[in-house]
Amino acid sequence: MDWTRGCTLGRGSSATVSIATSHLSGDIFAVKSTELSQSKLLKREQRILSTVRSAHVIEYRGWNVTCENGKQMYNLCMEYAAGGTLKQRGSLGEAAIRANTRAILQGLQYLHSNCIVHCDIKSENILITGDGLKIGDLGCARLADDFSDSVCGTPAFMAPEVARGEEQGFAADVWALGCTIIEMATGRAPWTDVSDPVSAVYRIGFSGDVPEIPGWVSEDAKDFLGKCLVRDPVQRWSVGELLGHPFVNEACVFSKEVYGSSSSSPTSVLDQRFWSSSIEELYPFHKKSWNSPRERIHFLANSNSNSGLPNWGWDENWVTVRSGSMEEPEVVSEAPTATMAWAGEDPGMVGFREPTPTAAMDSCNSLSHDCSETR
């Protein structure tokens, strides 16, 4: 499939997430890329994500290898979430927290039933699409019986047993869910009084403390959090048990009003729905009245680089990628890592930040495999 790489959505130490557009259909999707020689973690993510078929997990679209700027790049193609991340919504009311929590639980239930541990649940990795919330970024995910690597994730969301380096199983995702609920309620991560990752890991692993539960939430919410934030993983409730808890077992089906999203993912940058609503969803601090789509486009085209708005202009920073042979790319052998993956330092961990243009890169024929088009 021929496609064009556009603006950068997020960047880690070695992997970058960009927006991409199909030449044939004009459909938009996300591409997570890294150099082929450093793609071990991204290939592991591809292997896991390719087995996932759930309405509550970001959709897999395929992978390919391209030659860009003289380098071979491994690309993982995924559904594009036009609404951004849950973290961008800041602090939420309890009705939204209930609905969001249920949606995350449904995604975790699917992953856990398929023996997949996410290992990095947090608001930044919960994506907002036109179909509702979906769990994204499986860069740290592993099969439950895979003990080949050390633990990974974001320190503030690590369970005590993970911080001690003992295990990282299904129960660790439940603890991280509890931390994510606190993040939804307060607009900030738990353990805010800890200044550095080492101190956070030590406190989580050995102090006996648990994150502070906001006092304003309901008794149901406090009880639910109490079931998630149990230091002993054996005593922690499972995802299945939590789905039956009063906090989430009411009619918490997806509501566009609750989630704060009123549009589905656009199929083209010219899609009227995109210009009508998605910019406010991604950048709510730029809300204003528009007399016409022409006025909106004129404003976007003339906004400066500090406006926080994406640059959709076609220029030298856009890259055309064409598919070539169906030959399987050579798998590069790499030694396994054995280090703790801190927040922002793991090549497999990518945060979604405001779009910025990518560096100019030349394109050439690629080795490709099933980068299927978006619907």
N, C-alpha and C positions, 0 to 999 in steps of 0.2 A: 504494500500500500504506500502510495506517495503521500507525504505529509510535510507540513511546515512547522518548524519550532518557533514559538513566539516568546512572550514575556516569561520571566522567571517567577514562579509562585513561591518557592522556598529553596533554601540552600543549606546543606550540612557540610561537614568537613571534606567529604568527597563526592556525595551524591547531590544532584540538583533536580528539582521538580519544575517543569515548564508546562505552559499551555501549548497545545498543538492543534492543528487544523488539517483535516483530510482534504486532499485536492479533489478527490472524486465526488464526495458528498457535501463538503463544507462542515461536517460534524466536528465538534470540539471534544478533545479528551486531554488527560494529563499524562505527561511522560516523566518518569523518574530515571535519571541517567547518571552513569559513572563510567570511568575508563574501563575497558574490557579487562585489563590486567589487574584491576582492583575491584572486580565485581562479585566476589564470593558471597558477600552478604546480600547483595541485590538479587543474585541468582537463587539464593535460599528463599528470599521473599517471593520471588516469582514461582518457585516450586510450590510453596504453600498457597499463595493467592490463586494460582491456577486451579486448585482443587475446590475453591470456595464458590458456592452458588447460594447466596442468601440476600434477601431484600434489606438486611440490616448490616451488611458489610459491603464496602466499596467494591464496585464491579471490576473484574479483570478483563483487559482488552487484548492481551497478547504481549509479545516482546520482539525486539529485533536488534541487530547490530548495525551501526552506521559508521561511516568514516567522516569525521568532521574536524577541520583544522589540522589535518594530518594525523589524527588519533582515532583509534577504534573505540566507539562508545557503545556500551550495553544499555538498552532502553527498555524499561518496563512500562507498558501502556495501561492506563487505568481510567475509570470513569472520572469525569471532571465535576467537582462539587461547586456549583456557582455561588452557593451561600456562604462559603468560607468555613471556618471552624467554630465550634461551640465556644471556645475560649474568647473569640471576638465579641460574643454577646455580653460579656461582663457578668455582673451579678443578676440573678433571676428571681422571680417570685416562685412561691412553692408550687403553684399549678404547673408552671413550665418545668420545674425541677422533677416533679412526679412523672410527667410525660416523657421527659428526656431520659430519666433513669430507667423507665420501663423499656424504652427503645434500645438503650445500651444493653440492658439485661437480655433482651431478645437476641441481639447480636452475639453476646457472650455465650448464651445458651447454644446457639448454633456452633460456634467455634469449639466450645468444650465438648459438645456431643460428637464432634469430629476429631477429638483428641488434640486440639490446637490451643495452646496457651498464648495469649496476645503479648503479655510481658511489659506493655507500656501504655496502659489505659490512662488517659488524662484528657481534659477538655480540648487540648490542642490537636488530639488525634481522633476527635469525633467530628465528622464532616456533615455539613448541611446541604442536602440536595432537594430537588423538587419533590422527591418521594419520601422525605423525612430524614431523620438522622441516620448516619451509617458510620460504622467503625472503620477507620482508615489506618494507614501506616503500619503495615505488618512487618516492618524492618527488624523488629526484635522477636517476632513470633517464632515459636518452635513447637514441634510435636511433643506431647506430654512425656514420651519415653526417650526423648533426646537429651542426653546428659553430656554431650561432647564439648559444649562451650560453657564458659562461665556465665554468671547471671548478668543481665543487662536491664536497662530501663532508666527512668528519671529518678534520682535519689529521693526527692520529696514525696514520691508516690510509691516507693518501695515498701513491701511488707517486711515485718521484723525478720522473718526467716530468710528473706532475700538479702536484706542488709547484712545479715550474719554469714551469707554465702552458703547456706545449708541446702536450700531447695527453691525452685521457682515453678510452682504448679498452679492448678486452677484457683486455689485459695488466694494466691497472690493477686490475681486479677480482681477478686472480690474486694480485697483490701484497697487496691487502687481505685475501684469504683467508689468506695466510701470517701476516699480523698477527693475524687472528682466531684462528688455531690457537694462537699464543703467548698470546692472551688466554684461551683455553680452558685452557691448561696452567698458567698462573700466576694466573688470576683478576683480572688487571689488563691495561690496554692497554699496547702497546709504547711505547718512548721515555719511560719513567716518570721519567727524570732530566731531562726538558725541562719547564720550568715554565710556558710560555705558547705559544699557537698560532703566533705569528710565529717564535719560536725553533725550534719543531718543523718548520715548513715550510722554514726555511732549512737546518736540519741534514739533513732528508730530501732536499731538492733538491740541495744543493751540497757536503755534507761527504764523501761517499763511503762513509758508514757504512750498516750495515743493522741492524735490530733484533736484540738478543741472543737467541739460541736457548737455551732452558732446557737445562742440562746433563744432567738426569735422563731426558730422552726417549730413545727407542731410536734406533739408527743409521738405521733406515728413516725415522723421523720427521725426523731431522736432514737426511737427504738430500732428503726431500720438501720441507721448508722451504727448503733451499738452491735448489731448482728454482723456488720461488715468489718468493723474495726476491733475485732477480737485478736489479741496478740498470738494466741495459740491457733495455728492454721487448722488443726483438727476440730476445734470448737467453732470455727468460723462457719457461718451459713453458706451453703452452696448457692449457685445461681438459680437452680430449680426451686429451692426453698424460698429464696428472696422474691421470686415471681409470684408467690402466694401470699406475700406480706401485705397487710392493709394499706401500706404506703403507696403501693403500685398496682394492686389487684383490682382497682376500680376501672372505669371506662377511660383509660388513658391512651386511646388510639390517637394516631397522628392528627394534629390539627395545625393548619398553616398559621392560625392566629397564635397558638401556644408557642410554636417553634420560631415565630417571627419571620417566616419565609412565605412569600406569596407568589413565587414563580418557580417553574421547573428549570433544569439546566437548558441553556439555549442550544439550538442545533447549528447556529451560525452566528458570527459576530454581527450580522445584519438582521438577526432575528428581532422583531419588534418587541417581544417580551423582554429581551435583554436590556434594551434601551429604556423600557418603561419602568423597570423595577429593580434589576439586579445590582445596579451601582449603589443604590441606597442600601440594599441588603448587605453588600460587602463593605461599604463605607458609610455607615449611618450618620457620621458627623458631617457629611456633605449634603444633607437633605436641603432641598429648596424647591420652589415652584417652577414648573416648566410650562411654557405656552405651547410648545410643539416639540416633536422629536428633533427637528432641525436645530432648535435652540439648544437642546441638550447636547447634541453632537458638536455644535460649535463651541460650547463651553468646555467639553472634554478635549477637543482638539487644541484649544488654546490654553489649557491649564498648565501651570509650570510643573517642574519636576518635584517640587516640594508639596504638591497638592494632595499626595496620597492616592491619586487616581491612576489606573493603569494606562499605559501608552499603547493604544491599539494601532498606531500608525505603521504603515509598511515602510521599512527602511532597511539599511544594511545589517541591522541586528537580527533580522528574521532569516531563518535558515531553511532551505528546501531540502527535503530528504526523500530520496527515491528508493523503492525496493528493487532488489536485484535477484540473484539466484536464491533458491530454496535450500542451499547448502547449510548444514548445521555449523555454527561457529565453533571454533576450537575452544575447548574448556581449559582454562588456565589453572594449573595446579597451584594452590596456595596453602601455606601452613596454617593450621587453626590458631585463632587468637586465644589468649588466656588472661585477658585483662578485664577489669570492671569497666563497663560502658557508662560513663558519666553523661549527664544531660548535655546535648550539643556536641559531644565529642565522638560518639559512635557513628561511623560512616553510614550505618543503616538507619540512622534516626534523622528525619528531615522535618523541620517545623515549617508551617505555611505562613509566610509573612506577606506583606504587601508586595505586589508585582513590581519588578524592576526589569529593564531591558537586559537581555543576554548579550554577551560579547559576540562580535561578528565572527562567524565560522564558515569555512568553505564546506560544500557538500559534495558527495560522490556516491557511486552506487554502493548499496549496503547488502550485507548478508542478513536475510530477514526470515521471520517465522511468525505467521499468524497474528500480526497486529490488526485484529479484526476491527471493522469500523463501528463507530457508536451508532446507536439507534436514535 
